[in-house]
Amino acid sequence: MSLYSRIKVIDESVAAPDRPSPSRPPDQYRGLKNRIQRKLIRETDASSLISSSEIPEKEKADIKKKILDLLDEEQSIAPLDREMIAEGLFAEILGYGPVQALLEDPEIDEIMVNSASEVYVEKRGRLVPGGVEFADDREVMLLIEKIVTPLGRRIDESCPMVDARLPDGSRVNAIIPPLAVKGPCLTIRKFARSAMGVDDLVRLGTLTEKMGDFLEACVKARLNIVVSGGTGSGKTTTLNVLSSFIPSDESIVTIEDAAELQLRQEHVVSLETRPPNIEGRGEITIRHLVRNSLRMRPDRIVVGEVRGGEALDMLQAMNTGHDGSLTTGHANSPRDMLSRLETMVLMAGVELPVKAIREQIASAVDLIVHQSRLRDGSRKVTDIVEVQGMEGDVIVLQDVFEFRQTGYSRETGVVGRFAPTGIRPKFTERIESSGIRLAHDLFMPG
Protein backbone atom coordinates (compact mmCIF):
# COMPACT_ATOMS: atom_id res chain seq x y z
CA MET A 1 0.00 0.00 0.00
CA SER A 2 1.51 3.34 -1.07
CA LEU A 3 1.81 6.32 1.23
CA TYR A 4 -0.78 8.02 -0.97
CA SER A 5 -3.18 5.13 -0.38
CA ARG A 6 -2.53 5.12 3.36
CA ILE A 7 -3.30 8.82 3.72
CA LYS A 8 -6.29 8.56 1.38
CA VAL A 9 -7.80 5.77 3.50
CA ILE A 10 -7.32 7.84 6.62
CA ASP A 11 -8.73 10.92 4.87
CA GLU A 12 -11.86 9.08 3.74
CA SER A 13 -12.34 7.48 7.13
CA VAL A 14 -12.54 10.86 8.82
CA ALA A 15 -14.36 12.74 6.08
CA ALA A 16 -17.73 12.26 7.77
CA PRO A 17 -18.54 14.19 10.97
CA ASP A 18 -16.82 12.74 14.02
CA ARG A 19 -18.83 10.64 16.43
CA PRO A 20 -16.57 10.74 19.45
CA SER A 21 -16.66 8.23 22.27
CA PRO A 22 -19.18 9.35 24.94
CA SER A 23 -16.46 9.28 27.58
CA ARG A 24 -14.17 11.84 25.95
CA PRO A 25 -14.51 15.20 24.13
CA PRO A 26 -13.95 15.39 20.37
CA ASP A 27 -10.42 15.89 19.08
CA GLN A 28 -10.10 19.68 18.80
CA TYR A 29 -7.44 19.29 16.11
CA ARG A 30 -9.30 16.71 14.00
CA GLY A 31 -10.17 19.23 11.29
CA LEU A 32 -6.57 20.46 11.20
CA LYS A 33 -5.28 16.89 10.89
CA ASN A 34 -7.67 16.28 7.99
CA ARG A 35 -6.31 19.34 6.17
CA ILE A 36 -2.70 18.26 6.72
CA GLN A 37 -3.50 14.77 5.43
CA ARG A 38 -5.10 16.17 2.27
CA LYS A 39 -2.05 18.38 1.66
CA LEU A 40 0.22 15.34 2.06
CA ILE A 41 -1.88 13.49 -0.52
CA ARG A 42 -1.32 16.28 -3.02
CA GLU A 43 2.35 16.92 -2.28
CA THR A 44 3.85 13.51 -1.37
CA ASP A 45 5.01 10.96 -3.93
CA ALA A 46 6.25 7.82 -2.12
CA SER A 47 7.01 4.31 -3.31
CA SER A 48 4.88 1.33 -2.41
CA LEU A 49 5.08 0.53 1.28
CA ILE A 50 3.89 -2.45 3.27
CA SER A 51 4.43 -1.36 6.85
CA SER A 52 6.09 1.40 8.79
CA SER A 53 8.77 -0.99 9.97
CA GLU A 54 10.02 -1.36 6.38
CA ILE A 55 10.42 2.38 5.68
CA PRO A 56 14.03 3.58 5.69
CA GLU A 57 14.78 5.94 8.55
CA LYS A 58 15.67 8.73 6.11
CA GLU A 59 12.23 8.53 4.48
CA LYS A 60 10.57 8.55 7.90
CA ALA A 61 12.52 11.70 8.79
CA ASP A 62 11.55 13.34 5.48
CA ILE A 63 7.86 12.58 6.00
CA LYS A 64 7.94 13.90 9.55
CA LYS A 65 9.71 17.09 8.37
CA LYS A 66 7.01 17.52 5.72
CA ILE A 67 4.31 17.27 8.40
CA LEU A 68 6.09 19.86 10.54
CA ASP A 69 6.47 22.20 7.54
CA LEU A 70 2.77 21.94 6.79
CA LEU A 71 1.94 22.63 10.43
CA ASP A 72 4.11 25.75 10.29
CA GLU A 73 1.74 27.11 7.65
CA GLU A 74 -1.14 26.93 10.12
CA GLN A 75 -1.55 30.02 12.26
CA SER A 76 -3.89 28.62 14.92
CA ILE A 77 -1.57 26.10 16.61
CA ALA A 78 -0.03 26.69 20.00
CA PRO A 79 3.74 25.97 19.91
CA LEU A 80 3.42 23.29 22.60
CA ASP A 81 0.77 21.46 20.57
CA ARG A 82 2.75 21.46 17.30
CA GLU A 83 5.03 18.54 18.20
CA MET A 84 2.16 16.57 19.73
CA ILE A 85 0.04 16.93 16.58
CA ALA A 86 3.00 15.97 14.39
CA GLU A 87 3.65 12.81 16.43
CA GLY A 88 -0.04 11.90 16.27
CA LEU A 89 -0.22 12.36 12.51
CA PHE A 90 3.01 10.44 11.98
CA ALA A 91 1.67 7.52 14.05
CA GLU A 92 -1.68 7.55 12.21
CA ILE A 93 -0.14 7.55 8.74
CA LEU A 94 2.94 5.36 9.12
CA GLY A 95 2.51 3.61 12.45
CA TYR A 96 -0.33 2.12 14.46
CA GLY A 97 -1.94 5.25 15.81
CA PRO A 98 -2.46 5.60 19.57
CA VAL A 99 -0.98 2.15 20.32
CA GLN A 100 2.31 2.84 18.52
CA ALA A 101 4.01 3.99 21.73
CA LEU A 102 2.67 0.92 23.56
CA LEU A 103 4.11 -1.36 20.88
CA GLU A 104 7.51 0.26 21.33
CA ASP A 105 7.47 -0.09 25.14
CA PRO A 106 9.56 -3.20 25.97
CA GLU A 107 7.83 -3.62 29.36
CA ILE A 108 4.41 -4.19 27.77
CA ASP A 109 3.55 -7.77 26.82
CA GLU A 110 -0.04 -7.39 25.63
CA ILE A 111 -2.32 -4.58 24.47
CA MET A 112 -6.10 -4.88 24.82
CA VAL A 113 -8.36 -2.33 23.12
CA ASN A 114 -11.78 -3.07 24.64
CA SER A 115 -13.34 0.02 23.03
CA ALA A 116 -12.18 3.37 21.68
CA SER A 117 -11.91 4.80 25.20
CA GLU A 118 -10.76 1.64 27.03
CA VAL A 119 -7.20 0.53 26.35
CA TYR A 120 -5.41 -1.77 28.81
CA VAL A 121 -1.94 -3.29 28.77
CA GLU A 122 -0.24 -6.16 30.54
CA LYS A 123 2.93 -5.13 32.37
CA ARG A 124 4.90 -7.69 34.34
CA GLY A 125 1.90 -10.00 34.31
CA ARG A 126 -0.61 -7.40 35.58
CA LEU A 127 -3.34 -5.52 33.72
CA VAL A 128 -3.13 -1.73 33.97
CA PRO A 129 -4.70 1.14 31.97
CA GLY A 130 -2.72 1.90 28.82
CA GLY A 131 -2.96 5.67 29.18
CA VAL A 132 -4.10 6.20 25.56
CA GLU A 133 -7.46 6.48 23.81
CA PHE A 134 -8.78 6.43 20.26
CA ALA A 135 -10.82 9.31 18.89
CA ASP A 136 -13.74 7.05 18.01
CA ASP A 137 -14.67 3.58 16.75
CA ARG A 138 -13.67 4.47 13.20
CA GLU A 139 -10.10 5.08 14.28
CA VAL A 140 -10.01 1.59 15.84
CA MET A 141 -11.43 0.13 12.62
CA LEU A 142 -8.79 1.96 10.58
CA LEU A 143 -6.05 0.41 12.70
CA ILE A 144 -7.54 -3.08 12.36
CA GLU A 145 -7.80 -2.73 8.58
CA LYS A 146 -4.24 -1.41 8.36
CA ILE A 147 -3.04 -4.60 10.11
CA VAL A 148 -5.10 -7.22 8.26
CA THR A 149 -5.16 -5.83 4.68
CA PRO A 150 -1.45 -6.46 3.85
CA LEU A 151 -1.96 -10.08 4.94
CA GLY A 152 -4.79 -10.64 2.46
CA ARG A 153 -7.34 -10.99 5.24
CA ARG A 154 -10.57 -9.09 5.65
CA ILE A 155 -12.89 -8.00 8.42
CA ASP A 156 -16.45 -6.77 7.91
CA GLU A 157 -19.99 -7.57 9.03
CA SER A 158 -19.98 -10.85 7.12
CA CYS A 159 -16.62 -11.85 8.64
CA PRO A 160 -16.44 -9.95 11.98
CA MET A 161 -13.50 -11.85 13.51
CA VAL A 162 -9.92 -12.18 12.32
CA ASP A 163 -6.55 -13.49 13.49
CA ALA A 164 -3.51 -11.72 12.07
CA ARG A 165 0.04 -10.71 12.93
CA LEU A 166 2.27 -7.67 12.82
CA PRO A 167 5.50 -7.68 10.78
CA ASP A 168 7.49 -8.39 13.96
CA GLY A 169 5.45 -11.56 14.64
CA SER A 170 3.15 -10.13 17.32
CA ARG A 171 -0.20 -11.89 17.30
CA VAL A 172 -3.36 -9.89 16.64
CA ASN A 173 -7.03 -10.75 17.18
CA ALA A 174 -9.84 -8.40 16.23
CA ILE A 175 -13.61 -8.63 16.61
CA ILE A 176 -16.06 -5.96 15.51
CA PRO A 177 -19.79 -5.16 15.78
CA PRO A 178 -22.33 -6.66 15.70
CA LEU A 179 -20.45 -9.29 17.72
CA ALA A 180 -18.58 -6.72 19.83
CA VAL A 181 -21.28 -4.73 21.58
CA LYS A 182 -19.14 -1.81 22.83
CA GLY A 183 -17.35 -1.28 19.52
CA PRO A 184 -14.36 -2.84 17.71
CA CYS A 185 -12.03 -4.83 20.00
CA LEU A 186 -8.36 -5.45 19.30
CA THR A 187 -5.89 -7.63 21.18
CA ILE A 188 -2.18 -7.56 20.37
CA ARG A 189 0.10 -10.10 22.03
CA LYS A 190 3.58 -8.75 21.52
CA PHE A 191 6.38 -11.07 20.58
CA ALA A 192 9.96 -10.54 21.62
CA ARG A 193 11.96 -8.75 18.93
CA SER A 194 14.75 -11.26 19.46
CA ALA A 195 13.83 -14.87 20.11
CA MET A 196 14.06 -15.85 23.77
CA GLY A 197 16.38 -18.64 24.81
CA VAL A 198 16.34 -21.06 27.70
CA ASP A 199 18.63 -18.73 29.67
CA ASP A 200 15.94 -16.05 29.45
CA LEU A 201 13.33 -18.45 30.87
CA VAL A 202 15.69 -19.34 33.72
CA ARG A 203 16.29 -15.64 34.42
CA LEU A 204 12.54 -14.94 34.45
CA GLY A 205 11.91 -17.83 36.84
CA THR A 206 9.84 -19.83 34.34
CA LEU A 207 11.97 -22.93 34.93
CA THR A 208 15.34 -23.96 36.39
CA GLU A 209 18.61 -24.68 34.67
CA LYS A 210 18.20 -28.41 35.38
CA MET A 211 14.75 -28.40 33.78
CA GLY A 212 16.17 -26.58 30.77
CA ASP A 213 18.96 -29.17 30.41
CA PHE A 214 16.42 -31.97 30.63
CA LEU A 215 14.12 -30.45 28.00
CA GLU A 216 17.07 -29.82 25.68
CA ALA A 217 18.05 -33.50 25.98
CA CYS A 218 14.46 -34.57 25.25
CA VAL A 219 14.25 -32.46 22.09
CA LYS A 220 17.64 -33.61 20.79
CA ALA A 221 16.66 -37.24 21.49
CA ARG A 222 13.58 -36.74 19.27
CA LEU A 223 10.89 -37.16 21.89
CA ASN A 224 7.40 -35.97 20.96
CA ILE A 225 6.45 -33.10 23.25
CA VAL A 226 3.15 -31.30 23.92
CA VAL A 227 3.23 -27.93 25.71
CA SER A 228 -0.06 -27.38 27.55
CA GLY A 229 -1.45 -24.45 29.49
CA GLY A 230 -4.11 -21.78 29.66
CA THR A 231 -4.47 -18.61 27.60
CA GLY A 232 -1.55 -16.26 28.11
CA SER A 233 0.50 -18.80 30.04
CA GLY A 234 3.46 -18.55 27.65
CA LYS A 235 3.03 -21.77 25.67
CA THR A 236 4.22 -20.31 22.37
CA THR A 237 7.29 -18.77 23.98
CA THR A 238 8.21 -22.13 25.53
CA LEU A 239 7.55 -23.87 22.21
CA ASN A 240 9.95 -21.41 20.57
CA VAL A 241 12.63 -22.22 23.13
CA LEU A 242 12.12 -25.97 22.68
CA SER A 243 12.33 -25.64 18.90
CA SER A 244 15.67 -23.83 19.26
CA PHE A 245 17.16 -27.13 20.50
CA ILE A 246 16.43 -28.88 17.19
CA PRO A 247 19.71 -29.58 15.37
CA SER A 248 20.37 -27.28 12.41
CA ASP A 249 20.80 -30.17 9.96
CA GLU A 250 17.17 -31.32 10.31
CA SER A 251 14.32 -30.13 8.09
CA ILE A 252 11.42 -28.50 9.96
CA VAL A 253 7.88 -27.56 8.89
CA THR A 254 5.98 -25.14 11.13
CA ILE A 255 2.19 -24.83 10.91
CA GLU A 256 0.26 -21.98 12.53
CA ASP A 257 -2.91 -19.92 12.26
CA ALA A 258 -0.83 -16.74 12.41
CA ALA A 259 2.91 -17.21 11.96
CA GLU A 260 4.61 -16.43 15.28
CA LEU A 261 7.39 -18.97 15.72
CA GLN A 262 10.91 -17.62 15.33
CA LEU A 263 13.03 -20.63 14.41
CA ARG A 264 16.69 -19.89 13.83
CA GLN A 265 17.55 -23.04 11.90
CA GLU A 266 18.24 -22.81 8.15
CA HIS A 267 15.99 -25.60 6.85
CA VAL A 268 12.58 -24.27 7.95
CA VAL A 269 9.34 -24.08 5.96
CA SER A 270 6.67 -21.92 7.63
CA LEU A 271 3.03 -22.58 6.70
CA GLU A 272 0.05 -20.43 7.67
CA THR A 273 -3.68 -21.14 7.46
CA ARG A 274 -5.98 -19.15 5.19
CA PRO A 275 -9.56 -18.06 6.00
CA PRO A 276 -12.38 -18.50 3.46
CA ASN A 277 -12.89 -15.82 0.83
CA ILE A 278 -15.95 -13.61 0.55
CA GLU A 279 -17.82 -16.48 -1.12
CA GLY A 280 -16.98 -18.84 1.72
CA ARG A 281 -14.50 -20.83 -0.32
CA GLY A 282 -10.77 -21.46 -0.34
CA GLU A 283 -10.29 -22.02 3.40
CA ILE A 284 -7.07 -23.84 4.33
CA THR A 285 -7.08 -25.20 7.87
CA ILE A 286 -4.33 -26.50 10.11
CA ARG A 287 -5.54 -30.00 9.33
CA HIS A 288 -5.00 -29.44 5.59
CA LEU A 289 -1.50 -28.15 6.27
CA VAL A 290 -0.58 -31.03 8.60
CA ARG A 291 -1.63 -33.51 5.93
CA ASN A 292 0.30 -31.63 3.25
CA SER A 293 3.41 -31.36 5.43
CA LEU A 294 3.70 -35.14 5.51
CA ARG A 295 4.46 -35.00 1.76
CA MET A 296 7.23 -32.43 2.29
CA ARG A 297 9.63 -34.88 3.93
CA PRO A 298 10.13 -33.01 7.19
CA ASP A 299 12.26 -34.45 9.98
CA ARG A 300 10.11 -32.56 12.47
CA ILE A 301 6.66 -31.00 12.40
CA VAL A 302 5.95 -28.08 14.75
CA VAL A 303 2.27 -27.12 15.07
CA GLY A 304 1.60 -23.83 16.81
CA GLU A 305 -1.54 -25.17 18.45
CA VAL A 306 -3.89 -28.12 17.99
CA ARG A 307 -7.53 -27.33 18.68
CA GLY A 308 -9.54 -29.65 16.43
CA GLY A 309 -9.45 -32.65 14.12
CA GLU A 310 -5.83 -31.93 13.17
CA ALA A 311 -4.90 -33.63 16.46
CA LEU A 312 -5.55 -37.01 14.82
CA ASP A 313 -3.23 -36.21 11.89
CA MET A 314 -0.60 -34.89 14.30
CA LEU A 315 -0.71 -38.06 16.40
CA GLN A 316 -0.47 -40.23 13.29
CA ALA A 317 2.55 -38.22 12.12
CA MET A 318 4.21 -38.72 15.52
CA ASN A 319 3.53 -42.44 15.26
CA THR A 320 4.79 -42.84 11.69
CA GLY A 321 8.35 -41.60 11.54
CA HIS A 322 8.15 -37.93 12.51
CA ASP A 323 9.64 -38.35 15.97
CA GLY A 324 10.61 -35.17 17.76
CA SER A 325 7.52 -33.24 16.71
CA LEU A 326 6.24 -30.43 18.92
CA THR A 327 2.87 -28.74 19.51
CA THR A 328 0.84 -26.84 22.08
CA GLY A 329 -2.71 -27.12 23.36
CA HIS A 330 -5.02 -25.39 25.80
CA ALA A 331 -5.54 -27.33 29.04
CA ASN A 332 -5.66 -26.83 32.80
CA SER A 333 -3.35 -29.73 33.64
CA PRO A 334 -1.38 -32.52 31.93
CA ARG A 335 -4.21 -34.98 32.55
CA ASP A 336 -6.68 -32.50 31.12
CA MET A 337 -4.47 -32.19 28.03
CA LEU A 338 -4.90 -35.90 27.37
CA SER A 339 -8.68 -35.59 27.72
CA ARG A 340 -8.70 -32.67 25.30
CA LEU A 341 -6.63 -34.65 22.79
CA GLU A 342 -9.25 -37.42 22.95
CA THR A 343 -12.00 -34.89 22.26
CA MET A 344 -10.08 -33.31 19.40
CA VAL A 345 -9.48 -36.69 17.75
CA LEU A 346 -13.24 -37.35 17.87
CA MET A 347 -13.75 -33.95 16.18
CA ALA A 348 -11.94 -35.38 13.14
CA GLY A 349 -15.13 -37.32 12.35
CA VAL A 350 -13.48 -40.74 12.58
CA GLU A 351 -15.40 -43.33 14.55
CA LEU A 352 -12.79 -44.82 16.89
CA PRO A 353 -13.22 -46.53 20.26
CA VAL A 354 -11.97 -44.41 23.17
CA LYS A 355 -9.40 -47.08 24.07
CA ALA A 356 -7.96 -46.98 20.54
CA ILE A 357 -7.65 -43.20 20.74
CA ARG A 358 -5.90 -43.42 24.10
CA GLU A 359 -3.49 -46.01 22.71
CA GLN A 360 -2.67 -43.64 19.84
CA ILE A 361 -2.03 -40.80 22.31
CA ALA A 362 0.06 -42.95 24.68
CA SER A 363 2.13 -44.24 21.78
CA ALA A 364 2.66 -40.82 20.18
CA VAL A 365 3.24 -38.41 23.07
CA ASP A 366 6.35 -38.87 25.21
CA LEU A 367 6.31 -35.73 27.35
CA ILE A 368 3.86 -33.03 28.46
CA VAL A 369 5.24 -29.67 29.58
CA HIS A 370 2.53 -27.79 31.46
CA GLN A 371 2.82 -24.04 31.93
CA SER A 372 0.66 -21.76 34.11
CA ARG A 373 0.16 -18.05 34.65
CA LEU A 374 0.09 -17.70 38.42
CA ARG A 375 -1.80 -15.29 40.62
CA ASP A 376 1.00 -12.70 40.67
CA GLY A 377 1.22 -12.69 36.86
CA SER A 378 4.38 -14.81 36.67
CA ARG A 379 4.54 -17.67 34.18
CA LYS A 380 6.07 -20.95 35.30
CA VAL A 381 6.49 -24.48 34.00
CA THR A 382 4.54 -26.14 36.82
CA ASP A 383 4.77 -29.74 35.57
CA ILE A 384 7.00 -31.80 33.30
CA VAL A 385 5.26 -35.16 32.94
CA GLU A 386 6.27 -38.39 31.23
CA VAL A 387 3.59 -40.33 29.33
CA GLN A 388 4.51 -43.91 30.25
CA GLY A 389 1.90 -45.88 28.33
CA MET A 390 -1.36 -47.68 29.03
CA GLU A 391 -2.51 -49.67 32.04
CA GLY A 392 -5.88 -51.14 31.19
CA ASP A 393 -7.94 -48.27 29.81
CA VAL A 394 -5.97 -45.51 31.52
CA ILE A 395 -2.94 -43.55 30.24
CA VAL A 396 -0.24 -43.58 32.92
CA LEU A 397 1.51 -40.28 33.70
CA GLN A 398 4.59 -39.79 35.85
CA ASP A 399 5.76 -36.40 37.16
CA VAL A 400 9.44 -35.69 36.50
CA PHE A 401 9.65 -32.04 37.64
CA GLU A 402 7.07 -29.88 39.40
CA PHE A 403 6.63 -26.44 40.91
CA ARG A 404 5.51 -26.55 44.55
CA GLN A 405 3.82 -23.37 45.71
CA THR A 406 4.29 -22.76 49.42
CA GLY A 407 2.68 -19.36 49.87
CA TYR A 408 1.63 -15.98 48.50
CA SER A 409 2.01 -12.38 49.60
CA ARG A 410 1.29 -9.02 47.99
CA GLU A 411 4.92 -7.98 48.37
CA THR A 412 6.71 -11.04 46.99
CA GLY A 413 3.93 -12.66 44.95
CA VAL A 414 3.87 -16.45 44.62
CA VAL A 415 6.36 -18.25 46.86
CA GLY A 416 7.51 -21.75 45.92
CA ARG A 417 10.25 -23.83 44.37
CA PHE A 418 10.93 -26.14 41.46
CA ALA A 419 11.89 -29.68 42.33
CA PRO A 420 12.47 -33.00 40.59
CA THR A 421 10.28 -35.82 41.91
CA GLY A 422 13.24 -38.18 42.23
CA ILE A 423 11.92 -40.60 39.59
CA ARG A 424 13.95 -41.21 36.42
CA PRO A 425 11.77 -41.31 33.29
CA LYS A 426 11.54 -44.60 31.42
CA PHE A 427 12.83 -42.92 28.27
CA THR A 428 16.16 -42.04 29.94
CA GLU A 429 17.83 -44.97 28.15
CA ARG A 430 16.49 -43.66 24.84
CA ILE A 431 18.06 -40.26 25.56
CA GLU A 432 21.42 -41.75 26.53
CA SER A 433 21.43 -44.10 23.54
CA SER A 434 21.28 -40.95 21.39
CA GLY A 435 24.69 -39.99 22.77
CA ILE A 436 23.31 -37.45 25.26
CA ARG A 437 24.63 -37.70 28.82
CA LEU A 438 22.38 -36.58 31.63
CA ALA A 439 23.84 -35.26 34.87
CA HIS A 440 23.84 -37.96 37.56
CA ASP A 441 21.98 -35.69 40.00
CA LEU A 442 19.46 -34.34 37.48
CA PHE A 443 16.49 -36.17 39.03
CA MET A 444 17.64 -36.07 42.66
CA PRO A 445 15.35 -34.00 44.93
CA GLY A 446 17.20 -30.99 46.33
N, C-alpha and C positions, 0 to 999 in steps of 0.2 A: 504494500500500500504506500503510495507516494505521500510526501509531506502535504502536497496540495489536497489529496484525498482525505488525509487525516483531518486537516483544518476544515475542509468542506463538511465532513460528517459532523464535526463539533458545531460548526456554524449552523447547519440545518437543525441539529438537535436542540439548539437554544433559540431558534428563530421565533417560535411561538412564545406567548407570554409565560413568564415563570410561574410555576405553582410550587412555592417553597414548602418545605416541611413545616407542619404546624408548630413545631417546637423551636423554630429559629426564624429570625427576620430574613427577608430576601437579601441577596447579595447586592450591596449598594453599587458595586462596580461591574455588575453583569453586563449592562449596556455598553460600558467602555470596553470590556473584554471582547464583546461581539464585534465592535468596530475594529479593534486591533486584529482580530482573527481575519476579518474580511480584507483588511489591508495586506496581511501576510499572504492571503490567497492570491491577490493581484500582483504582489511584488516578489514573491519567493518562487524560485525554480529549483527544486531539489530532485535528486535521483530517487528511484524506487527504494523504499525502506520497509523492513519487516518489523523491527522493534527498536525501541530507543537504545537497547543495549548494543545494537550493531552499528550505531552511528559513530563515526570517528569523533574524537573529542574536539577537533578543530571545527567540524561542522556544528557540533552542539554549541560551541562558543559563538560562532557566527550567528546562529539562530537567536541565541539569547541576546546578543548585541543588537540584532535587528528589532527584537521586541522592546528593548530599552530605548532605542532611537525613536520608535513609533510612540512610545509613552511620553518621550520628551516633547512631542508635538502637541500633546494634550495639556491644556492650561488648568484643568480643574483637579489635578492630583496633588495631594499633600506629599512633600518629599519623603516622609517616612513610609507612605503607602506604596511608593513607586517600586521599590525592591520586592515588596510582598506580592504586588500584582504581577510583576514579571516572573517571580518564582511559580506563582499559581498557574499562569498561562503556559509556562515552559512545561510544567508537570502535566497539564491537561493535554497539550499537543504531542509531546514526545515521551512522556512518562505514563504513570498510572494515577494521575490526579491526586486527590487528597491522601491516598495510601502510599504514594511514592516514598515519602520519608519513613513510613513504617517498614516498607520493604528493605530500605537501606540500613535500618537499625539492627545490628547484629544480636542484640539481646532479645528481640522479638521472634518467637517461634511460629506463631499463628495469628492471622488477622481474620476477624469475624465481623462482617458488615451485616447487621441484623435489619437495618433500615437506613435511610439516608441520614438520620440524625443519631443512630446508635451504632458506634464502631467500637469493638472491644479487641484487645490483643492478649496473647498469652506470653507472659514474661516469667522466666524461671518456674514454669509449671503453674502459674496462677493467672486467673483472668482479671484484667484491669481495664478501665476505659482507655481508648486509644488516643483521646485528645484531639480528634479531627472529626469533621462532619462533611457530608456532601450537600450541595445546594438543594437538590431535590432528587426524586426517583429517576428522572431522565439522566442525570449525571452518573448514577449507579449503572443504569442500563448501558450508557456509552462505554463505561469502563469494561463491563462484561463483554460487550461486542468487540471491543478492541482486543481483548484476550483471546476470544474463541474464533474470530474470523480468520486470522492467519493460519489456524490449524485446520481449516476446512470444516469446522463445526458450526452449528447454528443454534439459536435460542429464540423462540417466539411462543405464541400462545399454543400452537400445535405441538411444540416440543419445548416445554417450559423448564426442563432440567438439563444440565450439561456438566460433564467432567472434562477438564482441560488442564493445561500446564503452562507455566511461564517459560521463557527461553532458558532460565537458569535451572529448570527442573522442578520448581515449586508446584505443588498440586493445587488445582483450583476446582471448586464446585460452586455452581450457581443455580439458583431456583427463583423463578419470577412469578408474578401474578398470572393467572388466578390461584395458583397453588400457594404462593407466599402472600399471606393476607396483609401484612404490614408494608409490603413493597418488595422490590428485588433484594435477594439475599446473596451474599458472596462470602465464601470461605477460602482463604489462601493458607495452605500449610507450607511454610517456607522450608526449603531444602538447603543444606549447608553448601556454600559456594565451593568448598573443597571437601571431597569425600572424607567422612570420618573413618578413623581406624580403630583397632581394638584398644590402643593406648588411650584414645579419647574416651571410650566407654569406661575404661578403668578409672580415668581421672574424674569422670562425672559420677562415679559410684554406681554405674549400671551393672557392673559385674566385677569380679576380681581377676587378678593376673592369672591365677591357676585356672579359673573358668575359661578365660580367653585361650590359654594354652590347650586346654582340653577340646574346645570347639574347633580350634585350628587343626588339631590332629584328626578330629572327626571329618572335617571337610576334605582334608588331603587324603584321607583313607576312603573317600567316596561313600560315606554314609548318607542316606537320604534323610533330610532334616526338614521339619515343619516348625516355623516360628508362629506361636499363637499369642493372642492377647486381645485386649479391648481396643476401642477406638482411641487413637492418640497415645497409645502406650509405647510407641517407638518400634513397631515391628519392622517397618521398611528400613529404618536406619540399621537395625541389627542384621537384617537380611543383606544389606549392602556390605556390612563388615564381614559377614560370613562369606559372601561371594568374593571378597578380596583375597581369601585364602586359596581360591582355585588356582592351580598352576597355570602359568601363562601359555603353555603349549597345548592346552585343551580348548576345543571349540565349544562356545557357549551360545545358547539362544535364550534371550529374555523375552517374556510375554507379559504385557501390562495393559490396563485400561488407559492410563495416562503415563507415558514413559517418565519414570523417576529414577530408576536405578543408575548408579554411576560406576560402572565396572571399568577397571583400569587395564584389563587384559587386552591384547591385540585382536584376538579372534572372537569377536562378539557380534552377534546379529540381534538387533533390538526390534521387536515387533510390537505393534500397538493396535488395539481394537478400533473398529470404525462404527459409528452409529448409523441407523438407517437414514436414507435420504428423505426428501420431502414427500416422496410417494410411498414411504415405508419399506423401501427395498434397499438391498446392498449392505445390510448389517453384517459385520464380521465380529464374532464373539471370541472370547478367550478360548472357548472350546474348539472353534474352527482353527485358531492359531496353534493350539497344543497339538491337534491332529496333524496340521501341516508341518510343524517343527520336526515331527518324527521322520519326515522325508528329507530333512536337511542335514542329516548325519551329525547331530550334535553329540558331544561327549556329556554335556550337562544341559539340563533345562531348568531355567529359573523363572518361576511364575510369580508375578508380584503379589497376587492374592487369588485363592480359589474361593468361590462363593456359590457355585452351582454345579451343573452336570459335568463341567470340565474336571472335577475331582476324580471321576472314574478314569478319564483318559490319562490324567496325571499319575494315578496309581498304577495303571497298566504300563506306562512308560517306565516308572521306577522298577517295575517287576520284569521288564523285558530289555535289560541291557543299558539303561540310562541311570546307572548308579551315581550317587553324588548329586542328585537333583535337589533343588531347594524351593520352598514356597512359604507363604504365610496364610493365616486364616483367623477370623474373628472367633474368640472363645473366652470363657471365664476361667478355664483351668485346662490342664493337659487332658484330663478325662473327658471334659466337655468337648475338647477339640476332636477326639475320636468319635463322639456322638454326632457332632456336626458333619464330620466326613461321611458317616453312614447316611445321614439325611441328604447330603449333596450328591452322593452316588445314586440314591433313589430318584433324585431330580433329573438324572440323565435319561429316565424313561425306560430303563432296562429292568426287567422283572428278575431280581436275584434274591435268594433267601438271605436273611440277615446274617446268618453264620458265614455264608460265602463272602459277603461284603467284609465282615470282620476279618476273615482269613486274608483277603486281599490287602486290607489295611495293615494287619500285623506283619505280613510278608514284605510290604513295600516300605513302611516307615520305620526307621531305626531310632530316631531321636526326636523329641519334642522340646523346644526351647520356649518356655512361657514367660512373657514379659507383662508387667503391670505398671500402671500409673498410680502411685500411692497417694494418700490423703494430702501430703504436703507438696504434691506436684512432681515429685521425683519419679524417674522411670527406672525400674530395676528388673533384671532377669530373676524372677522369684523361684523358678523351677527349671532344672534340666533333667529330663526324664527319659530313661531308656524304654523302648517298646520291646519287650522280651519275647512275645509270641502269644499263642493261645493256650488256655487251660479250660477245656470244655468249651463253653460258649462265650467266655470272657477273655478280653485282651488283657494281658498282664503288663503292668507298668512298674518300673522301679526307679525311685528317685536317685539321682547321682549327686546333684548339688541343689541346695535350696537356700532361700533367704528367710531367716527367722526374725520376725519383728518382736521386739521386747518392750516397746513403749512408744509414746508420742507426746510431744510438747509443742506449744506454739513457738517457742524460741528455737529449738533444734530440729523440729519436724519429726519424721519417723526415725525411731531408734531401733537398730537391729544389726544383724551380721550375716554374712554369707558363710556357708559351711558345707563341706562334702558330707555325705551320709555315712561314709566309711565302707560302702559296697562298690566293688569293682564291676563295671558293666561286663556283660557276657561278650560284647564285641571287642573287648580289649585285645584279644589275640589277633583279631582281624586288623586292628590298627597297627599292632607291632609287626605283623607279617608284611605290612606295606613298607616296612623300613623306618617306621616312626617310633621313637623311644619316648615313653611317658615317664615322667619323674616318679621315683619310687614312693614319694609321700603325697602324690597328687590327690589320692582319695582318702587320706588319713584325716580324721576329724581334728581340728585345731583346738 
